Every structure is written in C-alpha cells, then in structure tokens.
Amino acid sequence: MGSLSPTHWLIVVLVFALFFGAKRLPDAARSLGRSMRIFKTEVQEMHEPAKTDSTDPGTATVRQLPAPEKPGQVSEAKPVLRDSVRA
C-alpha cells in the first residue's frame, strides 16, 4: 500500500469526469482555486498582529472610564465601547 501511481490518478480523473461531466470540471477547479486563495489569505491575516484602524466604524475598542477625581468618591468603572451613544 504505497502512494497512488499515475494509472491510479488517471482512473480517479476518469471517474470524476464521468461523475461530474467534462463541462463542470473546469468550473469546479476554478472554484477550488479561489477557495484555496481565500483560505490562504485568511490564515495569513490570523497570524499577523491585530491592527486597529480608527476610521473603520465596524471595529469597537473597549476603554475604561476615568477614575474619580475626589478620593472619597467611589464609582464603578465599566468598559465603554468607542463610538457608542452615551445616555
């Protein structure tokens, strides 16, 4: 049980051609190539450090509220989303 020989690959290609039809195979190959390129770029983006773009409204960053100015005054600091509407 080794790797597939060229005759095995030829049989596999013929079965695919009979199963899918000769006209649909090029479209399927193009679609597979596009999917692989998209997958490759997504994997590369996952490995890059996160970049924040302040012009992109879709990205929300969390920041803390400022500390109270008076020492006796205690308030609970809650995270606030940037670009959110303050009530």
C-alpha positions as a Markdown table, in Angstrom:
| # | Residue | x | y | z |
|---|---|---|---|---|
| 1 | Met | 0.0 | 0.0 | 0.0 |
| 2 | Gly | 2.1 | 2.9 | -1.2 |
| 3 | Ser | 1.2 | 6.1 | -2.8 |
| 4 | Leu | -1.0 | 6.4 | -5.9 |
| 5 | Ser | 0.7 | 5.6 | -9.2 |
| 6 | Pro | -0.1 | 7.6 | -12.4 |
| 7 | Thr | -2.5 | 4.9 | -13.5 |
| 8 | His | -4.5 | 5.3 | -10.3 |
| 9 | Trp | -4.6 | 9.0 | -10.8 |
| 10 | Leu | -5.8 | 8.5 | -14.3 |
| 11 | Ile | -8.7 | 6.3 | -13.1 |
| 12 | Val | -9.6 | 8.8 | -10.5 |
| 13 | Val | -9.7 | 11.6 | -13.1 |
| 14 | Leu | -11.9 | 9.5 | -15.4 |
| 15 | Val | -14.3 | 8.7 | -12.6 |
| 16 | Phe | -14.6 | 12.4 | -11.8 |
| 17 | Ala | -15.1 | 13.2 | -15.5 |
| 18 | Leu | -17.9 | 10.6 | -15.7 |
| 19 | Phe | -19.5 | 11.6 | -12.5 |
| 20 | Phe | -19.4 | 15.4 | -12.9 |
| 21 | Gly | -19.2 | 15.8 | -16.6 |
| 22 | Ala | -16.4 | 17.4 | -18.7 |
| 23 | Lys | -18.0 | 20.8 | -18.8 |
| 24 | Arg | -18.3 | 21.2 | -15.0 |
| 25 | Leu | -14.8 | 20.1 | -14.1 |
| 26 | Pro | -13.0 | 23.4 | -15.2 |
| 27 | Asp | -15.5 | 25.4 | -13.2 |
| 28 | Ala | -15.0 | 23.2 | -10.2 |
| 29 | Ala | -11.3 | 23.6 | -10.5 |
| 30 | Arg | -11.5 | 27.4 | -10.7 |
| 31 | Ser | -13.8 | 27.4 | -7.7 |
| 32 | Leu | -11.4 | 25.2 | -5.7 |
| 33 | Gly | -8.5 | 27.5 | -6.6 |
| 34 | Arg | -10.4 | 30.6 | -5.4 |
| 35 | Ser | -11.4 | 28.9 | -2.2 |
| 36 | Met | -7.7 | 28.0 | -1.6 |
| 37 | Arg | -6.6 | 31.6 | -2.2 |
| 38 | Ile | -9.2 | 32.9 | 0.2 |
| 39 | Phe | -8.3 | 30.3 | 2.8 |
| 40 | Lys | -4.6 | 31.2 | 2.4 |
| 41 | Thr | -5.2 | 35.0 | 2.9 |
| 42 | Glu | -7.4 | 34.4 | 5.9 |
| 43 | Val | -4.7 | 32.2 | 7.6 |
| 44 | Gln | -2.1 | 34.9 | 6.9 |
| 45 | Glu | -4.4 | 37.5 | 8.4 |
| 46 | Met | -4.8 | 35.4 | 11.5 |
| 47 | His | -1.1 | 35.2 | 12.0 |
| 48 | Glu | -0.5 | 38.9 | 11.6 |
| 49 | Pro | -0.7 | 41.1 | 14.7 |
| 50 | Ala | -4.0 | 42.9 | 15.2 |
| 51 | Lys | -4.1 | 46.3 | 13.5 |
| 52 | Thr | -6.7 | 48.8 | 14.7 |
| 53 | Asp | -8.0 | 51.3 | 12.3 |
| 54 | Ser | -9.7 | 54.3 | 13.8 |
| 55 | Thr | -11.6 | 55.1 | 10.6 |
| 56 | Asp | -13.3 | 51.7 | 10.5 |
| 57 | Pro | -16.7 | 52.1 | 12.3 |
| 58 | Gly | -17.1 | 48.3 | 12.4 |
| 59 | Thr | -14.3 | 47.8 | 14.9 |
| 60 | Ala | -15.2 | 48.7 | 18.5 |
| 61 | Thr | -12.5 | 49.2 | 21.1 |
| 62 | Val | -13.0 | 49.0 | 24.8 |
| 63 | Arg | -11.7 | 51.7 | 27.1 |
| 64 | Gln | -12.0 | 52.3 | 30.9 |
| 65 | Leu | -13.9 | 55.3 | 32.3 |
| 66 | Pro | -11.6 | 57.8 | 34.1 |
| 67 | Ala | -11.0 | 57.4 | 37.8 |
| 68 | Pro | -13.0 | 59.6 | 40.2 |
| 69 | Glu | -11.3 | 62.9 | 41.0 |
| 70 | Lys | -12.2 | 63.1 | 44.7 |
| 71 | Pro | -10.6 | 60.5 | 47.0 |
| 72 | Gly | -13.9 | 59.9 | 48.9 |
| 73 | Gln | -16.0 | 59.4 | 45.8 |
| 74 | Val | -16.2 | 55.8 | 44.6 |
| 75 | Ser | -17.7 | 54.8 | 41.3 |
| 76 | Glu | -17.6 | 51.5 | 39.5 |
| 77 | Ala | -15.5 | 51.5 | 36.3 |
| 78 | Lys | -17.3 | 49.8 | 33.4 |
| 79 | Pro | -16.0 | 49.2 | 29.9 |
| 80 | Val | -17.4 | 51.5 | 27.3 |
| 81 | Leu | -17.5 | 50.8 | 23.6 |
| 82 | Arg | -16.0 | 53.5 | 21.4 |
| 83 | Asp | -18.4 | 55.2 | 19.0 |
| 84 | Ser | -21.4 | 54.2 | 21.3 |
| 85 | Val | -24.2 | 56.6 | 22.1 |
| 86 | Arg | -23.9 | 57.9 | 25.7 |
| 87 | Ala | -27.1 | 58.2 | 27.6 |
